[in-house]
């Protein structure tokens, strides 16, 4: 959505700084909006590239996450413990 469209929706009020008026949404956000429209139009799309997955987390993965949740430090710069 372009800045002028946003202003029109907001009754003409400025929502962003004037120096950002010509900027557009990030390409990944534009793609996400395009995919939402395609899905709303009835197209079958398996959208896996953005946001929350609609698939349940496998039981084994949940168990591994719980078991190793406390192991959250970065490795040394050489990649060795």
C-alpha positions in Angstrom: 0.0 0.0 0.0 1.3 3.4 -0.9 1.6 6.3 1.5 -1.3 8.2 -0.2 -3.6 5.2 0.2 -2.7 5.0 3.9 -3.4 8.7 4.3 -6.8 8.3 2.6 -7.8 5.5 4.9 -6.8 7.6 7.9 -8.8 10.7 6.8 -5.7 12.4 5.4 -3.7 12.3 8.7 0.0 11.7 8.3 0.9 8.3 9.8 4.6 8.3 8.8 7.3 11.0 8.5 7.2 13.0 5.3 10.7 11.8 4.3 9.3 8.3 4.2 6.3 9.1 2.0 7.7 7.5 -1.1 8.7 4.2 0.5 6.7 1.1 -0.1 6.3 -2.1 2.0 9.0 -4.7 2.1 8.9 -7.1 -0.8 8.2 -10.1 1.5 5.2 -8.2 3.0 3.9 -7.4 -0.4 4.2 -11.1 -1.4 2.4 -12.1 1.8 -0.5 -9.7 0.9 -0.6 -11.1 -2.7 -0.8 -14.7 -1.4 -3.6 -13.7 1.0 -5.6 -12.3 -1.9 -5.0 -15.4 -4.0 -6.2 -17.7 -1.2 -9.2 -15.4 -0.7 -10.0 -15.8 -4.4 -10.1 -19.6 -3.9 -6.7 -20.6 -5.2 -5.1 -23.6 -3.5 -1.8 -22.2 -2.2 0.5 -23.9 0.4 2.0 -20.8 1.9 4.9 -21.9 4.0 7.2 -18.9 3.7 5.8 -16.3 6.1 4.4 -16.3 9.6 3.0 -19.1 11.8 2.8 -22.6 10.3 -0.6 -24.2 10.3 0.9 -27.6 11.0 1.2 -29.1 14.5 4.7 -29.5 16.0 5.6 -33.2 16.0 5.6 -34.9 19.4 9.3 -35.8 19.1 10.3 -32.2 18.4 8.3 -30.9 21.3 10.1 -33.4 23.6 13.5 -32.4 22.2 12.7 -28.7 22.7 11.7 -29.2 26.3 14.8 -31.3 27.0 17.2 -28.8 25.5 15.5 -25.5 26.2 18.2 -24.5 28.7 21.0 -25.0 26.2 20.7 -21.7 24.5 24.2 -20.2 24.5 26.1 -19.5 21.4 29.2 -21.6 20.5 32.6 -20.1 20.5 33.7 -18.3 17.4 35.5 -21.4 16.2 32.4 -23.4 16.5 33.8 -25.6 19.2 32.3 -26.1 22.7 
